[in-house]
Amino acid sequence: MEFERDKSKAAANLKKHGVSFEEAKTVFGNSLATITDKAMSQNMRQVIMYRDEDGYWVVECPSLKGCVSQGKTKEEALSNIREAITGYIAALEEDGLPVPEDTFETFVVVV
């Protein structure tokens, strides 16, 4: 994957988030990367995607218990989980319940 650097934007991001352009572009190749910027993380959720036995893509949002969706393609599954996450959070807020933080760790286990 190639990236085009905008010097003024890179400088602004370094100042605001404390992350250099070189460091930021590495996140796209890291499947275990997480967002730690509170302002951004409120609009982002980590999801897990896998194929089920029928060939559909299943997507789960571990930080929102029971928030699961699926699709025939990865794109459809991701679109569906975005809608599910939005609805889940809206329902919590409507009921005056706290919205769980998106904090969990993932590991690859060799067996």
Buried (B, 14 or more C-beta within 10 A) or exposed (E): EEEEEEEEEBEEBBEEBEBEBEEBBEEEEEEEEBBEEEEEBEEEBBBEBEEEEEEBBBBBBBBBEEBBBBBEEEEBBBBBBBEBBEEBBEEBEEEEEEEBEBEEEEEEEEE
